[in-house]
Amino acid sequence: MDVLDAGVAITTGLADGPAGDGAPAALHRLGTLVGATAVGLTGPDGPPAWWGPGQDDGTELAARAAATGRRATDRDRVALPLRVAGAPGGVLVLGGPVSSGTARRAAAWVTDALERAHLQAGAAEADRARLRTLRAEISPHFVYNALTTIASFVRSDPARARDLLQSFAEFTRHSLAARGDYTTLAGEFRSVEAYLTLARAVLGDRLKVQVRVAPEVLPVPIPVLALQPLVENAVQHGVERAEGGGTVLVSGEAEGGVCVIAVEDDGPGMAPEHARAVLAGTAEGAGLALVNVDRRLRAVYGAGHGLVVETAEGAGTRIVLRIPRFQPGVVVP
């Protein structure tokens, strides 16, 4: 168990690479585990991490190994170049009576930890890219129609024009403003209500809206723009495509430790196989909003928390999110 605990501590400590705050303690655990008197780790960039004596000589030895891409040794140290994700990923230096086999296994262990950190950093960047894509997908057509509608009320109904401008400001602030990865359901619902206010002004009586949200779910943290794209999808693909318009129903309620959110429209619906293609990102002519929301939810909460789409041709569409009310790491800044 001590070895497993050490492995977890080393992997966690190297999560941010040699420059991370946890790196020195991780190297200490590694040195104790393999019987080394000193352990150093250099990266492609930034300062090295070091535990034990002889840092200057060890860093020089690491530079020799990095320059040749081959193992280097001096009187009582060995430096082993690492490759992370197929590229030079730094050099591990071990001092003291460490056998060649143990040194190789230690290098493999550190390489695995650095590759895991590399993958996690890539996943985090992919999630940020999906959020940027969602923000960039705000329909220019909707913005144009909303502003045109607001302008039409300036002379005939100035009070309504002012209220719609405030809704437009709330909608764009939530959709475009740079901030953290999470908001509360209350914040997401405010943006939804602002969007629906503008959509009702544009579509008139063709759009009917029902919003039912239980107060206890309003503080629940949720990824930014996890709900608003679903409502936009219901309006654009459910109501606008129906000759006589339709109704969008948004609901949120608690079921034990889970928050259940549903967005429903009574529009034309779609074939189930087309819904699966939309979520897979392979449906012709479909946007990426639902795909991005689905993948962000799975990345944050796990594979079992993606979007569930209930639909059939002529039967409307219902999209359901089931997210934990409390999730480690999901915090509103």
C-alpha positions, -999 to +999 in steps of 0.1 A: +000+000+000+029+024+007+041+019-029+006+027-042+003+057-020+037+069-032+026+064-068-005+085-064+015+112-046+041+113-073+016+114-101-004+141-084+027+161-076+039+161-112+004+171-126+018+206-134+052+194-146+086+202-131+076+239-126+046+229-105+044+236-068+040+199-061+071+187-080+098+189-052+077+168-028+069+143-056+107+140-063+113+135-026+088+106-026+103+091-057+139+094-042+128+077-010+110+049-030+140+040-052+168+047-027+182+077-044+201+105-025+189+132-050+163+135-077+160+162-103+136+167-132+140+192-160+114+201-186+116+215-221+110+249-206+112+266-173+133+259-142+141+223-130+127+207-099+152+193-075+154+173-043+186+166-024+222+178-028+242+184-060+217+205-080+242+224-100+262+193-112+230+174-117+215+202-139+246+203-160+244+165-164+207+168-174+217+194-201+242+169-216+216+142-217+190+166-233+215+177-259+223+142-271+189+125-263+208+097-246+215+086-211+244+104-194+263+095-162+290+110-139+306+096-108+274+091-088+245+103-109+226+091-140+205+113-163+177+098-184+160+117-212+122+114-212+098+115-242+063+127-235+036+124-262+063+116-288+085+146-281+114+155-258+097+159-223+127+166-200+153+147-182+152+127-149+183+127-128+189+102-100+218+104-076+231+077-053+232+039-055+203+033-079+205+003-102+201+007-140+168-013-139+154+008-111+164+040-129+146+028-161+115+020-142+115+053-123+119+071-157+090+052-171+069+061-141+077+098-143+070+097-181+036+082-174+028+109-149+039+137-173+019+121-202-012+120-179-007+157-171-003+164-208-035+147-217-054+164-189-041+198-201-052+189-236-087+180-223-090+213-204-079+232-235-104+213-256-132+222-231-122+259-233-122+256-271-158+242-270-169+272-249-153+296-273-171+279-301-205+282-283-199+319-278-190+323-314-221+305-325-245+332-314-267+336-345-260+369-364-295+364-378-310+365-343-289+395-332-300+414-364-337+405-359-335+414-322-319+448-328-343+455-357-373+447-334-360+469-306-355+498-331-391+494-342-403+502-307-381+532-301-408+557-312-440+538-307-432+522-273-400+537-258-405+519-224-406+485-242-376+493-263-356+502-231-367+469-215-357+449-246-323+466-247-317+456-211-326+420-220-302+422-250-275+435-227-280+406-203-281+380-231-248+393-247-231+397-213-237+361-204-229+347-238-198+367-246-182+380-214-150+362-204-152+346-170-148+312-153-160+279-166-191+277-143-221+297-133-252+290-112-284+277-127-299+310-116-274+328-138-280+305-167-318+309-163-314+347-163-297+345-197-324+321-210-352+345-199-334+374-216-331+353-248-367+343-247-379+379-241-361+389-272-373+359-291-409+367-282-405+403-293-392+390-327-417+361-332-447+376-315-476+353-308-459+324-327-437+318-296-452+307-263-430+300-233-434+282-200-406+282-174-409+261-142-379+261-120-377+248-084-360+273-061-337+247-045-318+241-078-310+277-086-277+277-066-265+245-084-232+252-103-233+243-140-209+248-170-214+282-186-237+280-217-249+245-209-286+254-210-290+285-232-279+267-265-306+241-259-333+268-256-321+285-287-322+251-305-358+246-294-368+280-307-349+278-340-356+241-349-389+236-330-409+268-331-396+288-361-400+257-384-436+251-374-461+270-395-482+281-366-454+286-341-452+266-309-444+264-272-410+260-255-411+246-220-381+249-197-381+231-163-357+224-135-362+203-104-343+183-078-344+145-076-324+136-045-288+146-053-295+151-089-307+182-107-330+174-137-333+201-164-355+197-194-360+218-225-390+208-246-407+221-278-438+209-297-423+214-331-417+190-360-392+168-340-369+145-359-361+109-365-342+093-336-313+083-358-310+119-369-309+130-332-281+105-327-262+119-356-267+155-343-251+145-309-223+127-328-216+158-348-222+140-381-257+153-391-256+173-423-266+210-418-267+207-380-247+232-358-222+222-332-240+236-302-256+204-290-224+184-296-204+209-276-228+210-247-230+172-246-192+167-246-187+194-220-212+178-197-196+143-201-161+158-195-172+175-163-196+149-148-188+116-165-200+096-194-234+090-178-243+127-177-246+137-214-277+150-231-307+127-235-328+136-266-364+123-267-379+129-301-397+115-331-409+130-364-440+151-357-438+147-319-416+176-308-382+173-290-373+170-253-337+173-242-329+163-206-298+171-185-292+152-153-263+168-133-252+162-097-262+190-074-227+188-058-196+178-078-160+181-066-142+208-086-173+223-100-173+257-083-187+291-093-158+316-090 
